[in-house]
Amino acid sequence: DIQMTQSPSTLSASVGDRITITCRASESFSTWLAWYQQKPRKAPKLLIYKTSNLESGVPSRFSGSGSGTEFTLTISSLQPDDFATYYCQQYYSYPWTFGQGTKVEIK
Amino acid sequence: EVQLLESGGGLAQPGGSLRLTCAGSGLNVNTYAMSWVRQSPGKGLEWVSYISAGGGSTSLADSVKGRFTVSRDKSKNTVYLHMNTLRDEDTGVYYCAKAADYYGLDVWGQGTTVTVSS
């Protein structure tokens, strides 16, 4: 199974900050990686698919990059609506696996 | 509006069974591969199962293999997660999601809560 490790687990930041979340895979795979945002008591929402493609309707301040075993999610200018938990997920091979999540908190 | 609607959650005893249902609204579930993902209280997301659009291909997480099965009923435009021999650690919110090979999990339901407790 491909293990996904996110860092940091918690990130404290202010509105307007640029933040980066990293996701590392236990083995290399292509670009079949997605990022999701989840707010308390809500279902996850797809933000980015295939490493760097922005889902329709997602603000352009979100971006993704990476390949092989290291992937990143960047928010260029954090907005109040962005305080949430973010998960990476590989869908290259079964079982599909998620990172443990990164909680973005208000500093 | 495109929606997925889960139902069937509730309280079950250890060793018991539940059947979760996922139906589409504004979305023809029959034409898409579907997955179930769960989230234990206060924890992260765990992928549970996959079923192809035709229903002929399925995959399950090791943690539920031999206890859970996934199926679909084309006549009802629904996908099911049959949960047997339930354990305490199966407690959580279960989401169904549209599984697109290119996009990942691009449409999610609101979730249904399963509680396994004596």
Contacts between the chains, C-beta under 8 A, distances in Angstrom:
chain1	res1	chain2	res2	distance
A	1	B	62	7.7
A	32	B	104	7.8
A	34	B	103	7.4
A	34	B	104	3.5
A	34	B	105	7.0
A	36	B	45	7.6
A	36	B	105	7.5
A	38	B	45	7.7
A	43	B	95	5.6
A	43	B	108	4.1
A	43	B	109	6.5
A	43	B	110	5.7
A	43	B	111	5.8
A	44	B	37	7.7
A	44	B	45	6.5
A	44	B	95	7.4
A	44	B	105	7.5
A	44	B	108	5.8
A	45	B	108	7.2
A	46	B	103	7.0
A	46	B	104	6.2
A	46	B	105	6.4
A	46	B	106	4.9
A	46	B	108	7.9
A	49	B	102	7.0
A	49	B	103	4.4
A	49	B	104	5.0
A	49	B	106	7.1
A	50	B	102	6.5
A	50	B	103	7.5
A	50	B	104	7.9
A	55	B	103	7.6
A	55	B	106	6.9
A	87	B	44	6.6
A	87	B	45	5.6
A	89	B	45	7.5
A	89	B	47	7.5
A	89	B	104	6.3
A	89	B	105	7.3
A	91	B	99	7.9
A	91	B	101	7.4
A	91	B	104	5.0
A	91	B	105	7.8
A	94	B	50	6.7
A	94	B	59	4.4
A	95	B	47	5.9
A	95	B	59	7.1
A	95	B	61	5.0
A	95	B	62	6.9
A	96	B	35	7.3
A	96	B	47	4.3
A	96	B	50	7.3
A	97	B	47	6.6
A	98	B	44	6.1
A	98	B	45	4.5
A	98	B	46	6.9
A	98	B	47	6.6
A	99	B	44	7.6
A	100	B	44	5.0
A	101	B	44	4.6
A	101	B	45	7.4
